[in-house]
Amino acid sequence: MKSLLLLPLIFLSCLSSAKSLQQSYLNHPNIEKACLHYLSSDKSNLFGEDRVMFDTLEKIAEHDVGKEIYLTGQIVYDPQAGEGRHIILGKDDKIEYYRIKYESLDAKEGTDFFCAERIRFDLERKFQATSAKLKTNPLDLKARQESEKNLESYLRFSNGVKGKSQIIRNFLFFSLAKYLKGDQGLPISPCGLTQKIAESISIATTGLTDADSKLSWASQIQFLTAYELGFTLAGYCR
């Protein structure tokens, strides 16, 4: 099995497109963990197939034969809703962007984007799955533990994209607006949220220049505060 996994490393130089190599691993069972470590440049505690996948990503990032066009997304502010928007999960269970932007990226930048998008995709699915469970049963202990793990996963992701380009850090944006009333479940734990997520917000907003992103994050910070305060006062965080 390991020899089969090593084949991409052996024949990597024979393939011309870093983008096609990335896509070939889109649904690999080890891709999420390897991507998180890749973004953080941390290969510690990676063994077996996880380490092979990590090494493969590094090789792809070095496979620079020119820039390629990637479909990325910008954060857009919706003044009617009073919130920002970035991604949604489409009907085909793929990420879709509210505002598409095509970017020309080299192999390193493209691999960063590929990994960030893949991790954010997994996070969004977890957010939606957990909130659906808590919408059905707010007292579901296992689902409440999932909401805590979702926040931990988000915080690890934010540390991984620290210092990356804005199109990568845009993946840290998500809106809590629809969850404030408490009738849609909870995607992440509200307990101590603003303190826990402060560094992630700093990572996401450093160097912002466009008005839509600034407005979106300003509204998100208000939602984060209201989300924590509302559910804390309701006794959720006892």
N, C-alpha and C positions, 0 to 999 in steps of 0.2 A: 504493500500500500504506500509506504513512504517513498519508494522508488518512483511510483507513478506521480506522486505529488511533486517530486523534484524535476520532473520532465520540463515544466515551464521554465525553470531556471536554466536548464541546459540549452533549450532552444530559443530563449528569449531574444537573443541577438538576431535571429532569423526573421523575426516579425517586425513589421515596419511601424505599427501604430500602437502607441502607449494606450490610447483610448480604447482600442479593441481589446487589449490585454486586460485593462481594468474591468470592462464589461463582462469578460469571460469568467470573472470571479464574483460577479454581483450577488449570486445566491449561494456562494460557498459557505458551508456551515461554520467555518472559522473566521469569516471575514470581519464580523463586527468587533470581536476582541482584538484581532490583529490590527484593524484600522485604528482602534483607540490607542493602542500602543505605538503604532506608526506615527500618528499625529503628535504624540508626546515624545517621540524619539526615545522610547523606553522599551528595550528588549528584555528587561529583567522579568523573571517569573513567567517566561514563555517557554513552553516545551512541546516537543512532538509536532503535531500538525499546526498548532498555533504559531510556533516559531518558524516553520516552513512558510506559512502564509505571510508572516511578517517580513521574512527575507525576500519573498516574491514581490511584495509591495515596494520594498526598497529598490529592487532591481528594476521594476517598472518605472519608478521615479527617476532612475538614472538613464533610462532608455530614451534619451532625447534626440529625436531626429527632426526637430522642428515643432512649431506650435500647431495646435489643433483647436477647432471651434467647439466650445461647450455651451450647452443651453443652461444658463444659470438664472437666478431670480433676484430681484430687488425687493426691499421692503417698501410697501406702499401704504400710505395713511388714508383711511376712509373717514372723511369728515362727518358723514351722516351717522355712521356707527360710533364715531369717536374712538376708533381703535386702529391699530396697525394690522397689516396682513402680509404674510410671506408665502407659506406653503399650505396646501391641502392634500389629503390623500384622495386621488381620483377613484372612479368606479372600478378601474382595473388594478387597484391597489398599488398605484405608483404615485410618486410625488409630482404635483403640479404647482406651478408658480402663478401668483396673482399678476405679477409683472415680469415678463420674460426679458432677459438680457443675454445676448450672445457674447461670450468672452473668448479671446484667443489666449490659450494657456500652453505653457511648455509641460514636459512630462512631470516635473516635480509639482508644479501648481495644479496640474490636472489630477494627479494622484491625491493631493491634499483635498481637492474639491470632491473627487469620487468618494473618498473615505468619509468626509464630513457629511455629505448627502446621504450616504448609506447609514451612518449612525443616526442621523436626524430622522430618517425614515423609520428606523426601529424604535426610536423614542416616541415618535408620533403614534405608532401602532400601540405601544404600551400605554401612553396617555389615554387613548381612546378606549382601550380594553378595560383599564382600571376604572375610569370614570363611569363606564357602562355598568360595571359590577356594583359600584357604590350608588349609582342612581337606582338600581333595583333594590339594593339592601345597604343603607348607610351604615349599618352595624356590622357589616361583613369584616371580621378581623383580618382575614387573609388579604382582602382587597386593600384594607387600610395599610397593611404592611407593604403591599405592592406600591402604594402611593409614596411611601417613604423611600423605597428602593428607586422609584422613578426619579425622585429628586436627587438622590445620590448619583444616579447614572448621568443626569443632566449636569451636575457639578463636575463630575469627572470629564465629561465631554468639553465643558467650558475651559477647563485647565488644558485640555489637549489642543484647543484652537487659539490659545493665548499667543498673541504676536503674529497670527496669520493675517492674510489679506481680508478686506472687508467682506468680499463675497463668501468667504469661509465663515467668518464670524457672524454673518447674517443668520446662519442656521441656529444661533442661540435664541432668536426671537420666537416667541409663542405668545398667544393672547389668552388671558384668563377671563375675559369679559363675560362670556356666556355661562361661566361657572359660579358667578357671584351670588346668584339667587339661591343656590344650593339644590336646585331641582335637576341638575344635569350630572350629578356625581362629582368626584374630585380626581383630577389627573395626577396631582402631586400633593404631598402633605402640606397643609398650611401652617403647621406648628413651627414657630420660630423662623418662618420663611424669609422675611426681609433681611435678617441678619445673615442667614446661611447663603443667600443668593447675591449678596452685595458685591462680592468680588466678580461673580459671573457677569453682572450688569456692567461693571467697570471694564471688563475684558471686551464685552460686546460693543460698548459705546465709545471707546477710546478712538479719537480721530474721526468721528462722524462728521460729514460735511453736508450731506443732502438733507433738505428740510423734511422729507417724508420719514426718513429713518429717525430723525430727532423727535418729531412729533409722535411717532409710533412708540418709541421707547419712553417718552415722557408719560404717555397715557398708560403704558404697561406698568410703569413704576407705581402709578396710582392704583391700578388694578391689583398689583401684588400686595400693596399695603391694605387695601380694602378686603382682599381675599383672606389674608392672615387675621386681620382684626375681626372680621365678621364671624368666621368660624371659631376663633378663640373665645369671643364673647358668647357664642352659642354653646360653649362647653365641649367642643370637639377635641380640644387639646389637653384635656385633663389627664 
